[in-house]
Amino acid sequence: MFLLGDQPLVTPAIINHLIAAFEKANALIAIPFHNGRRGNPVIISKALFPQLKNITADTGARVLFKKYKQDILKVAIQDSAILNDVDTPEDYKKLISLQSGI
């Protein structure tokens, strides 16, 4: 599982739901989706690690997502936390407002 450090709202419940779906489906890749939008964290099967290790460009695992498009398990997540990351001061302000309900 690839967890991003800039997504502090991703909860253990989200992680556990994604793991359970991945294990049940025996998928190569599991990607969470919220309202049709792809989010994080992502789970990639150990079987793909050699290919993941050989990725040289700054594309991340998107290369594998394209290659194994038919083998991706899309996991519905009802929490938008999988879409929210904190990269800028503005993102942080948005996060704080989400937390406080403002």
Secondary structure as UniProt FT lines:
FT   TURN            5..6
FT   TURN            8..9
FT   HELIX           12..25
FT   STRAND          29..34
FT   TURN            35..36
FT   STRAND          37..38
FT   STRAND          42..44
FT   HELIX           46..48
FT   HELIX           49..53
FT   TURN            58..61
FT   HELIX           62..67
FT   HELIX           69..71
FT   STRAND          72..76
FT   HELIX           80..82
FT   HELIX           89..100
//
